Amino acid sequence: MNPTTLLALLAEVERGTLTPESAATRLASMPFEVLNTDQTEEARIDHHRLLRTGLPEVIYAAGKTPAQTANIFATMAATGTAVLATRATQAHYEAVAALTPTAVYQATARCITQQPTQHSAPKGHIAVLCAGTSDLPVAEEAAVTAELFACKVTRLYDVGVAGLPRLLAVRPQLMEADCVIVCAGMEGALPSVVGGLVAVPVIAVPTSVGYGASFGGTSALLGMLNSCSPNVTVVNIDNGFGAAYTATMIARATHPR
């Protein structure tokens, strides 16, 4: 359920075409839904998260079988909300597409998406940067997530600090964003530089890109946590989704409801 369908339900009650008791019954059954397979509870889908937080629940496909992912995806898609499955493989997508043919697989981002039945105009503007092309999967996960949640997204890729003029050349585009996501591996220096160029929050995403001493992104994580730019905050390694979720809330908060 989303705010539009909730208002439509209340309007039916107001017009007298739906009794208060029937509306209460529909609402009571909607907060969450239990999916069962072979007598086993495999998921509890939170249908009211969109009403509470403004953004829907998201499916983390890694660790789920293709069948589990497909069943959860189809159940969520039936409500008309935007649906996102992250860290999805081609096998996940094929199972999802069998039940939800309109779903789209974003291979670089490793995401499966389904647009909502009622589209809304973009609210808020996010810039997504990455230091190098090797960071693209994480950056695209962030960009795809923010776009699905109706944010305007500007992609600025391969602008790492090893070639600083590349970053300075896109500064005019950076200045238009309400929030900036910066994905970088190696030593993780890019978010600090970006933080000194913009007057908005910067969400740093350390990526597991680099040679041995990068320790799978730990070096970038520690560097970002120790940033000298006070407008920089950090999410977990490779967590483009988490960065986008938070950035979307920040960007929306800059615009009146």
ChimeraX commands (.cxc) that place a marker at each C-alpha (Angstrom):
marker #1 position 0.00,0.00,0.00 radius 0.5
marker #1 position 1.16,3.52,-0.80 radius 0.5
marker #1 position -0.25,6.93,0.23 radius 0.5
marker #1 position -2.30,7.15,-2.98 radius 0.5
marker #1 position -4.05,3.81,-2.46 radius 0.5
marker #1 position -4.63,4.63,1.21 radius 0.5
marker #1 position -6.31,7.94,0.30 radius 0.5
marker #1 position -8.40,6.14,-2.34 radius 0.5
marker #1 position -9.55,3.64,0.29 radius 0.5
marker #1 position -10.51,6.43,2.69 radius 0.5
marker #1 position -12.31,8.26,-0.12 radius 0.5
marker #1 position -14.45,5.16,-0.72 radius 0.5
marker #1 position -15.44,5.19,2.93 radius 0.5
marker #1 position -16.25,8.90,2.71 radius 0.5
marker #1 position -18.45,8.38,-0.36 radius 0.5
marker #1 position -20.23,5.46,1.28 radius 0.5
marker #1 position -19.15,2.94,-1.37 radius 0.5
marker #1 position -17.13,1.03,1.23 radius 0.5
marker #1 position -18.15,0.40,4.82 radius 0.5
marker #1 position -15.76,1.34,7.63 radius 0.5
marker #1 position -15.75,-2.32,8.69 radius 0.5
marker #1 position -14.65,-3.47,5.22 radius 0.5
marker #1 position -11.93,-0.82,5.12 radius 0.5
marker #1 position -10.71,-1.88,8.55 radius 0.5
marker #1 position -10.58,-5.49,7.41 radius 0.5
marker #1 position -8.50,-4.58,4.36 radius 0.5
marker #1 position -6.14,-2.46,6.41 radius 0.5
marker #1 position -5.76,-5.09,9.12 radius 0.5
marker #1 position -4.59,-7.69,6.61 radius 0.5
marker #1 position -2.07,-5.41,4.91 radius 0.5
marker #1 position 0.71,-4.51,7.38 radius 0.5
marker #1 position 2.65,-7.64,6.53 radius 0.5
marker #1 position 2.09,-10.85,4.63 radius 0.5
marker #1 position 3.56,-14.26,5.38 radius 0.5
marker #1 position 4.73,-16.34,2.41 radius 0.5
marker #1 position 4.70,-20.08,3.02 radius 0.5
marker #1 position 6.39,-22.81,1.02 radius 0.5
marker #1 position 6.05,-26.47,1.98 radius 0.5
marker #1 position 4.69,-25.52,5.41 radius 0.5
marker #1 position 7.71,-23.29,6.04 radius 0.5
marker #1 position 7.46,-19.55,6.62 radius 0.5
marker #1 position 10.08,-18.13,4.26 radius 0.5
marker #1 position 9.26,-14.41,4.30 radius 0.5
marker #1 position 7.20,-11.75,6.07 radius 0.5
marker #1 position 6.63,-8.94,3.59 radius 0.5
marker #1 position 6.20,-5.48,5.13 radius 0.5
marker #1 position 3.50,-3.86,2.97 radius 0.5
marker #1 position 3.20,-0.76,5.17 radius 0.5
marker #1 position 6.84,0.31,5.16 radius 0.5
marker #1 position 6.13,2.74,2.34 radius 0.5
marker #1 position 3.44,4.42,4.45 radius 0.5
marker #1 position 5.70,4.65,7.52 radius 0.5
marker #1 position 8.99,5.69,5.93 radius 0.5
marker #1 position 8.14,6.91,2.43 radius 0.5
marker #1 position 10.16,4.11,0.79 radius 0.5
marker #1 position 9.20,0.45,0.26 radius 0.5
marker #1 position 10.82,-2.69,1.58 radius 0.5
marker #1 position 13.64,-4.04,-0.62 radius 0.5
marker #1 position 14.64,-7.63,-1.39 radius 0.5
marker #1 position 18.23,-8.69,-0.72 radius 0.5
marker #1 position 18.54,-11.55,-3.21 radius 0.5
marker #1 position 21.95,-12.89,-2.12 radius 0.5
marker #1 position 21.37,-15.95,0.02 radius 0.5
marker #1 position 17.85,-16.44,-1.32 radius 0.5
marker #1 position 17.03,-19.05,-3.93 radius 0.5
marker #1 position 15.71,-17.86,-7.29 radius 0.5
marker #1 position 12.29,-19.30,-6.39 radius 0.5
marker #1 position 12.17,-17.48,-3.06 radius 0.5
marker #1 position 13.20,-14.21,-4.68 radius 0.5
marker #1 position 10.61,-14.62,-7.44 radius 0.5
marker #1 position 7.75,-15.33,-5.01 radius 0.5
marker #1 position 8.59,-12.35,-2.81 radius 0.5
marker #1 position 9.07,-10.08,-5.84 radius 0.5
marker #1 position 5.74,-11.09,-7.41 radius 0.5
marker #1 position 3.86,-10.59,-4.15 radius 0.5
marker #1 position 5.28,-7.09,-3.74 radius 0.5
marker #1 position 4.73,-6.18,-7.40 radius 0.5
marker #1 position 1.04,-7.10,-7.10 radius 0.5
marker #1 position 0.56,-4.15,-4.72 radius 0.5
marker #1 position 1.63,-1.65,-7.38 radius 0.5
marker #1 position 4.64,-0.30,-5.48 radius 0.5
marker #1 position 8.16,-0.01,-6.84 radius 0.5
marker #1 position 10.03,-3.28,-6.28 radius 0.5
marker #1 position 13.80,-3.69,-6.01 radius 0.5
marker #1 position 15.89,-6.81,-5.54 radius 0.5
marker #1 position 19.59,-6.16,-4.94 radius 0.5
marker #1 position 22.58,-8.47,-5.41 radius 0.5
marker #1 position 20.63,-10.53,-7.89 radius 0.5
marker #1 position 22.08,-12.98,-10.41 radius 0.5
marker #1 position 20.85,-13.89,-13.86 radius 0.5
marker #1 position 19.27,-17.01,-12.33 radius 0.5
marker #1 position 17.34,-14.82,-9.87 radius 0.5
marker #1 position 16.13,-12.66,-12.73 radius 0.5
marker #1 position 14.97,-15.56,-14.87 radius 0.5
marker #1 position 12.85,-16.87,-12.00 radius 0.5
marker #1 position 11.46,-13.39,-11.30 radius 0.5
marker #1 position 10.65,-12.77,-14.97 radius 0.5
marker #1 position 8.65,-15.99,-15.14 radius 0.5
marker #1 position 6.23,-14.57,-12.54 radius 0.5
marker #1 position 6.66,-10.84,-13.24 radius 0.5
marker #1 position 7.40,-10.40,-16.97 radius 0.5
marker #1 position 7.67,-6.61,-16.68 radius 0.5
marker #1 position 10.63,-6.82,-14.28 radius 0.5
marker #1 position 13.96,-5.50,-15.60 radius 0.5
marker #1 position 17.45,-6.80,-14.84 radius 0.5
marker #1 position 20.17,-4.17,-14.45 radius 0.5
marker #1 position 23.23,-6.38,-14.92 radius 0.5
marker #1 position 25.98,-3.95,-13.87 radius 0.5
marker #1 position 24.07,-2.95,-10.74 radius 0.5
marker #1 position 23.04,-6.57,-10.08 radius 0.5
marker #1 position 19.50,-5.32,-9.45 radius 0.5
marker #1 position 16.03,-6.41,-10.57 radius 0.5
marker #1 position 13.51,-3.57,-10.72 radius 0.5
marker #1 position 9.80,-3.14,-11.25 radius 0.5
marker #1 position 8.40,0.34,-11.75 radius 0.5
marker #1 position 5.37,1.37,-9.66 radius 0.5
marker #1 position 1.97,1.44,-11.36 radius 0.5
marker #1 position 1.64,5.13,-10.51 radius 0.5
marker #1 position 4.69,7.17,-11.42 radius 0.5
marker #1 position 5.59,10.31,-9.51 radius 0.5
marker #1 position 7.72,13.24,-10.64 radius 0.5
marker #1 position 11.35,13.14,-9.46 radius 0.5
marker #1 position 11.79,14.68,-6.03 radius 0.5
marker #1 position 15.33,15.61,-5.10 radius 0.5
marker #1 position 18.59,15.39,-7.03 radius 0.5
marker #1 position 21.46,13.02,-6.24 radius 0.5
marker #1 position 24.89,12.91,-7.85 radius 0.5
marker #1 position 26.59,9.51,-7.90 radius 0.5
marker #1 position 30.36,9.52,-8.36 radius 0.5
marker #1 position 32.88,6.73,-8.60 radius 0.5
marker #1 position 36.65,6.92,-8.61 radius 0.5
marker #1 position 37.22,4.37,-11.37 radius 0.5
marker #1 position 35.42,2.07,-13.76 radius 0.5
marker #1 position 36.09,-0.86,-11.40 radius 0.5
marker #1 position 33.72,0.80,-8.92 radius 0.5
marker #1 position 30.82,0.78,-11.40 radius 0.5
marker #1 position 28.82,-2.13,-9.88 radius 0.5
marker #1 position 28.55,-0.33,-6.53 radius 0.5
marker #1 position 27.91,3.08,-8.12 radius 0.5
marker #1 position 25.23,1.65,-10.41 radius 0.5
marker #1 position 23.54,-0.10,-7.49 radius 0.5
marker #1 position 23.25,3.33,-5.87 radius 0.5
marker #1 position 22.09,5.07,-9.04 radius 0.5
marker #1 position 19.48,2.44,-9.95 radius 0.5
marker #1 position 18.11,2.46,-6.40 radius 0.5
marker #1 position 17.76,6.25,-6.27 radius 0.5
marker #1 position 16.13,6.41,-9.71 radius 0.5
marker #1 position 13.59,3.73,-8.82 radius 0.5
marker #1 position 12.69,5.76,-5.74 radius 0.5
marker #1 position 11.92,8.78,-7.95 radius 0.5
marker #1 position 15.05,10.85,-7.49 radius 0.5
marker #1 position 16.85,12.62,-10.29 radius 0.5
marker #1 position 20.31,11.05,-10.63 radius 0.5
marker #1 position 23.42,12.49,-12.26 radius 0.5
marker #1 position 26.14,9.92,-12.91 radius 0.5
marker #1 position 29.75,11.18,-12.80 radius 0.5
marker #1 position 32.07,8.22,-13.24 radius 0.5
marker #1 position 35.85,7.69,-13.41 radius 0.5
marker #1 position 36.74,10.93,-11.62 radius 0.5
marker #1 position 39.28,9.62,-9.10 radius 0.5
marker #1 position 41.90,11.73,-7.36 radius 0.5
marker #1 position 44.75,10.30,-9.46 radius 0.5
marker #1 position 43.49,12.63,-12.21 radius 0.5
marker #1 position 42.12,15.60,-10.27 radius 0.5
marker #1 position 41.21,17.72,-13.34 radius 0.5
marker #1 position 38.55,15.11,-14.19 radius 0.5
marker #1 position 36.78,15.85,-10.91 radius 0.5
marker #1 position 37.13,19.62,-11.15 radius 0.5
marker #1 position 35.66,19.52,-14.64 radius 0.5
marker #1 position 32.34,18.16,-13.30 radius 0.5
marker #1 position 32.08,20.53,-10.34 radius 0.5
marker #1 position 29.22,22.55,-11.92 radius 0.5
marker #1 position 27.12,19.36,-12.04 radius 0.5
marker #1 position 28.06,18.51,-8.47 radius 0.5
marker #1 position 26.80,21.89,-7.27 radius 0.5
marker #1 position 23.26,21.09,-8.50 radius 0.5
marker #1 position 22.81,18.02,-6.28 radius 0.5
marker #1 position 20.99,17.87,-2.93 radius 0.5
marker #1 position 23.22,15.00,-1.82 radius 0.5
marker #1 position 26.30,13.31,-3.26 radius 0.5
marker #1 position 27.24,9.61,-3.15 radius 0.5
marker #1 position 30.93,8.87,-3.70 radius 0.5
marker #1 position 32.12,5.30,-4.36 radius 0.5
marker #1 position 35.85,4.61,-4.18 radius 0.5
marker #1 position 38.29,1.82,-3.41 radius 0.5
marker #1 position 42.08,1.81,-3.07 radius 0.5
marker #1 position 42.91,4.46,-0.41 radius 0.5
marker #1 position 39.38,5.92,-0.49 radius 0.5
marker #1 position 40.46,9.56,-0.82 radius 0.5
marker #1 position 37.80,10.81,-3.24 radius 0.5
marker #1 position 34.98,11.56,-0.73 radius 0.5
marker #1 position 37.19,13.94,1.27 radius 0.5
marker #1 position 38.04,15.92,-1.86 radius 0.5
marker #1 position 34.39,16.05,-2.93 radius 0.5
marker #1 position 33.37,17.08,0.59 radius 0.5
marker #1 position 35.53,20.16,0.26 radius 0.5
marker #1 position 33.84,21.16,-3.01 radius 0.5
marker #1 position 30.13,20.96,-2.15 radius 0.5
marker #1 position 27.74,22.41,0.43 radius 0.5
marker #1 position 25.61,19.28,0.81 radius 0.5
marker #1 position 25.96,15.92,2.61 radius 0.5
marker #1 position 28.41,13.47,1.05 radius 0.5
marker #1 position 27.81,9.75,1.57 radius 0.5
marker #1 position 31.02,7.78,1.09 radius 0.5
marker #1 position 30.89,4.16,-0.07 radius 0.5
marker #1 position 34.15,2.19,0.27 radius 0.5
marker #1 position 34.45,-0.45,-2.43 radius 0.5
marker #1 position 36.36,-3.72,-2.33 radius 0.5
marker #1 position 38.60,-2.56,-5.18 radius 0.5
marker #1 position 42.37,-2.59,-4.88 radius 0.5
marker #1 position 45.45,-4.73,-4.39 radius 0.5
marker #1 position 46.30,-6.83,-1.34 radius 0.5
marker #1 position 46.81,-4.08,1.24 radius 0.5
marker #1 position 43.37,-2.68,0.48 radius 0.5
marker #1 position 42.05,-5.67,2.50 radius 0.5
marker #1 position 38.83,-5.99,0.50 radius 0.5
marker #1 position 37.83,-2.37,1.03 radius 0.5
marker #1 position 38.87,-2.06,4.68 radius 0.5
marker #1 position 41.61,0.45,3.86 radius 0.5
marker #1 position 39.12,2.65,2.00 radius 0.5
marker #1 position 36.62,2.28,4.84 radius 0.5
marker #1 position 39.13,3.41,7.47 radius 0.5
marker #1 position 40.30,6.29,5.28 radius 0.5
marker #1 position 36.73,7.50,4.79 radius 0.5
marker #1 position 35.90,7.18,8.49 radius 0.5
marker #1 position 38.91,9.41,9.17 radius 0.5
marker #1 position 37.92,12.00,6.57 radius 0.5
marker #1 position 38.85,15.58,7.43 radius 0.5
marker #1 position 35.78,16.84,5.53 radius 0.5
marker #1 position 33.04,17.15,8.18 radius 0.5
marker #1 position 30.17,16.75,5.70 radius 0.5
marker #1 position 31.27,13.19,4.85 radius 0.5
marker #1 position 29.54,10.18,6.38 radius 0.5
marker #1 position 30.24,6.53,5.56 radius 0.5
marker #1 position 28.26,3.36,4.85 radius 0.5
marker #1 position 29.48,-0.23,4.75 radius 0.5
marker #1 position 31.83,-1.67,2.13 radius 0.5
marker #1 position 30.16,-2.00,-1.30 radius 0.5
marker #1 position 26.82,-0.80,0.13 radius 0.5
marker #1 position 25.61,1.31,-2.77 radius 0.5
marker #1 position 22.01,0.47,-1.88 radius 0.5
marker #1 position 22.29,1.78,1.68 radius 0.5
marker #1 position 23.92,4.98,0.46 radius 0.5
marker #1 position 21.14,5.54,-2.07 radius 0.5
marker #1 position 18.35,4.83,0.41 radius 0.5
marker #1 position 19.71,7.44,2.83 radius 0.5
marker #1 position 20.58,9.92,0.07 radius 0.5
marker #1 position 17.03,9.65,-1.27 radius 0.5
marker #1 position 15.62,10.58,2.14 radius 0.5
marker #1 position 18.01,13.52,2.39 radius 0.5
marker #1 position 17.19,14.74,-1.12 radius 0.5
marker #1 position 13.44,14.44,-0.53 radius 0.5
marker #1 position 13.72,16.36,2.73 radius 0.5
marker #1 position 15.09,19.36,0.84 radius 0.5
marker #1 position 11.82,19.68,-1.09 radius 0.5
marker #1 position 8.34,20.37,0.36 radius 0.5
marker #1 position 5.98,17.43,0.41 radius 0.5
marker link #1:1,2 radius 0.2
marker link #1:2,3 radius 0.2
marker link #1:3,4 radius 0.2
marker link #1:4,5 radius 0.2
marker link #1:5,6 radius 0.2
marker link #1:6,7 radius 0.2
marker link #1:7,8 radius 0.2
marker link #1:8,9 radius 0.2
marker link #1:9,10 radius 0.2
marker link #1:10,11 radius 0.2
marker link #1:11,12 radius 0.2
marker link #1:12,13 radius 0.2
marker link #1:13,14 radius 0.2
marker link #1:14,15 radius 0.2
marker link #1:15,16 radius 0.2
marker link #1:16,17 radius 0.2
marker link #1:17,18 radius 0.2
marker link #1:18,19 radius 0.2
marker link #1:19,20 radius 0.2
marker link #1:20,21 radius 0.2
marker link #1:21,22 radius 0.2
marker link #1:22,23 radius 0.2
marker link #1:23,24 radius 0.2
marker link #1:24,25 radius 0.2
marker link #1:25,26 radius 0.2
marker link #1:26,27 radius 0.2
marker link #1:27,28 radius 0.2
marker link #1:28,29 radius 0.2
marker link #1:29,30 radius 0.2
marker link #1:30,31 radius 0.2
marker link #1:31,32 radius 0.2
marker link #1:32,33 radius 0.2
marker link #1:33,34 radius 0.2
marker link #1:34,35 radius 0.2
marker link #1:35,36 radius 0.2
marker link #1:36,37 radius 0.2
marker link #1:37,38 radius 0.2
marker link #1:38,39 radius 0.2
marker link #1:39,40 radius 0.2
marker link #1:40,41 radius 0.2
marker link #1:41,42 radius 0.2
marker link #1:42,43 radius 0.2
marker link #1:43,44 radius 0.2
marker link #1:44,45 radius 0.2
marker link #1:45,46 radius 0.2
marker link #1:46,47 radius 0.2
marker link #1:47,48 radius 0.2
marker link #1:48,49 radius 0.2
marker link #1:49,50 radius 0.2
marker link #1:50,51 radius 0.2
marker link #1:51,52 radius 0.2
marker link #1:52,53 radius 0.2
marker link #1:53,54 radius 0.2
marker link #1:54,55 radius 0.2
marker link #1:55,56 radius 0.2
marker link #1:56,57 radius 0.2
marker link #1:57,58 radius 0.2
marker link #1:58,59 radius 0.2
marker link #1:59,60 radius 0.2
marker link #1:60,61 radius 0.2
marker link #1:61,62 radius 0.2
marker link #1:62,63 radius 0.2
marker link #1:63,64 radius 0.2
marker link #1:64,65 radius 0.2
marker link #1:65,66 radius 0.2
marker link #1:66,67 radius 0.2
marker link #1:67,68 radius 0.2
marker link #1:68,69 radius 0.2
marker link #1:69,70 radius 0.2
marker link #1:70,71 radius 0.2
marker link #1:71,72 radius 0.2
marker link #1:72,73 radius 0.2
marker link #1:73,74 radius 0.2
marker link #1:74,75 radius 0.2
marker link #1:75,76 radius 0.2
marker link #1:76,77 radius 0.2
marker link #1:77,78 radius 0.2
marker link #1:78,79 radius 0.2
marker link #1:79,80 radius 0.2
marker link #1:80,81 radius 0.2
marker link #1:81,82 radius 0.2
marker link #1:82,83 radius 0.2
marker link #1:83,84 radius 0.2
marker link #1:84,85 radius 0.2
marker link #1:85,86 radius 0.2
marker link #1:86,87 radius 0.2
marker link #1:87,88 radius 0.2
marker link #1:88,89 radius 0.2
marker link #1:89,90 radius 0.2
marker link #1:90,91 radius 0.2
marker link #1:91,92 radius 0.2
marker link #1:92,93 radius 0.2
marker link #1:93,94 radius 0.2
marker link #1:94,95 radius 0.2
marker link #1:95,96 radius 0.2
marker link #1:96,97 radius 0.2
marker link #1:97,98 radius 0.2
marker link #1:98,99 radius 0.2
marker link #1:99,100 radius 0.2
marker link #1:100,101 radius 0.2
marker link #1:101,102 radius 0.2
marker link #1:102,103 radius 0.2
marker link #1:103,104 radius 0.2
marker link #1:104,105 radius 0.2
marker link #1:105,106 radius 0.2
marker link #1:106,107 radius 0.2
marker link #1:107,108 radius 0.2
marker link #1:108,109 radius 0.2
marker link #1:109,110 radius 0.2
marker link #1:110,111 radius 0.2
marker link #1:111,112 radius 0.2
marker link #1:112,113 radius 0.2
marker link #1:113,114 radius 0.2
marker link #1:114,115 radius 0.2
marker link #1:115,116 radius 0.2
marker link #1:116,117 radius 0.2
marker link #1:117,118 radius 0.2
marker link #1:118,119 radius 0.2
marker link #1:119,120 radius 0.2
marker link #1:120,121 radius 0.2
marker link #1:121,122 radius 0.2
marker link #1:122,123 radius 0.2
marker link #1:123,124 radius 0.2
marker link #1:124,125 radius 0.2
marker link #1:125,126 radius 0.2
marker link #1:126,127 radius 0.2
marker link #1:127,128 radius 0.2
marker link #1:128,129 radius 0.2
marker link #1:129,130 radius 0.2
marker link #1:130,131 radius 0.2
marker link #1:131,132 radius 0.2
marker link #1:132,133 radius 0.2
marker link #1:133,134 radius 0.2
marker link #1:134,135 radius 0.2
marker link #1:135,136 radius 0.2
marker link #1:136,137 radius 0.2
marker link #1:137,138 radius 0.2
marker link #1:138,139 radius 0.2
marker link #1:139,140 radius 0.2
marker link #1:140,141 radius 0.2
marker link #1:141,142 radius 0.2
marker link #1:142,143 radius 0.2
marker link #1:143,144 radius 0.2
marker link #1:144,145 radius 0.2
marker link #1:145,146 radius 0.2
marker link #1:146,147 radius 0.2
marker link #1:147,148 radius 0.2
marker link #1:148,149 radius 0.2
marker link #1:149,150 radius 0.2
marker link #1:150,151 radius 0.2
marker link #1:151,152 radius 0.2
marker link #1:152,153 radius 0.2
marker link #1:153,154 radius 0.2
marker link #1:154,155 radius 0.2
marker link #1:155,156 radius 0.2
marker link #1:156,157 radius 0.2
marker link #1:157,158 radius 0.2
marker link #1:158,159 radius 0.2
marker link #1:159,160 radius 0.2
marker link #1:160,161 radius 0.2
marker link #1:161,162 radius 0.2
marker link #1:162,163 radius 0.2
marker link #1:163,164 radius 0.2
marker link #1:164,165 radius 0.2
marker link #1:165,166 radius 0.2
marker link #1:166,167 radius 0.2
marker link #1:167,168 radius 0.2
marker link #1:168,169 radius 0.2
marker link #1:169,170 radius 0.2
marker link #1:170,171 radius 0.2
marker link #1:171,172 radius 0.2
marker link #1:172,173 radius 0.2
marker link #1:173,174 radius 0.2
marker link #1:174,175 radius 0.2
marker link #1:175,176 radius 0.2
marker link #1:176,177 radius 0.2
marker link #1:177,178 radius 0.2
marker link #1:178,179 radius 0.2
marker link #1:179,180 radius 0.2
marker link #1:180,181 radius 0.2
marker link #1:181,182 radius 0.2
marker link #1:182,183 radius 0.2
marker link #1:183,184 radius 0.2
marker link #1:184,185 radius 0.2
marker link #1:185,186 radius 0.2
marker link #1:186,187 radius 0.2
marker link #1:187,188 radius 0.2
marker link #1:188,189 radius 0.2
marker link #1:189,190 radius 0.2
marker link #1:190,191 radius 0.2
marker link #1:191,192 radius 0.2
marker link #1:192,193 radius 0.2
marker link #1:193,194 radius 0.2
marker link #1:194,195 radius 0.2
marker link #1:195,196 radius 0.2
marker link #1:196,197 radius 0.2
marker link #1:197,198 radius 0.2
marker link #1:198,199 radius 0.2
marker link #1:199,200 radius 0.2
marker link #1:200,201 radius 0.2
marker link #1:201,202 radius 0.2
marker link #1:202,203 radius 0.2
marker link #1:203,204 radius 0.2
marker link #1:204,205 radius 0.2
marker link #1:205,206 radius 0.2
marker link #1:206,207 radius 0.2
marker link #1:207,208 radius 0.2
marker link #1:208,209 radius 0.2
marker link #1:209,210 radius 0.2
marker link #1:210,211 radius 0.2
marker link #1:211,212 radius 0.2
marker link #1:212,213 radius 0.2
marker link #1:213,214 radius 0.2
marker link #1:214,215 radius 0.2
marker link #1:215,216 radius 0.2
marker link #1:216,217 radius 0.2
marker link #1:217,218 radius 0.2
marker link #1:218,219 radius 0.2
marker link #1:219,220 radius 0.2
marker link #1:220,221 radius 0.2
marker link #1:221,222 radius 0.2
marker link #1:222,223 radius 0.2
marker link #1:223,224 radius 0.2
marker link #1:224,225 radius 0.2
marker link #1:225,226 radius 0.2
marker link #1:226,227 radius 0.2
marker link #1:227,228 radius 0.2
marker link #1:228,229 radius 0.2
marker link #1:229,230 radius 0.2
marker link #1:230,231 radius 0.2
marker link #1:231,232 radius 0.2
marker link #1:232,233 radius 0.2
marker link #1:233,234 radius 0.2
marker link #1:234,235 radius 0.2
marker link #1:235,236 radius 0.2
marker link #1:236,237 radius 0.2
marker link #1:237,238 radius 0.2
marker link #1:238,239 radius 0.2
marker link #1:239,240 radius 0.2
marker link #1:240,241 radius 0.2
marker link #1:241,242 radius 0.2
marker link #1:242,243 radius 0.2
marker link #1:243,244 radius 0.2
marker link #1:244,245 radius 0.2
marker link #1:245,246 radius 0.2
marker link #1:246,247 radius 0.2
marker link #1:247,248 radius 0.2
marker link #1:248,249 radius 0.2
marker link #1:249,250 radius 0.2
marker link #1:250,251 radius 0.2
marker link #1:251,252 radius 0.2
marker link #1:252,253 radius 0.2
marker link #1:253,254 radius 0.2
marker link #1:254,255 radius 0.2
marker link #1:255,256 radius 0.2
marker link #1:256,257 radius 0.2
view
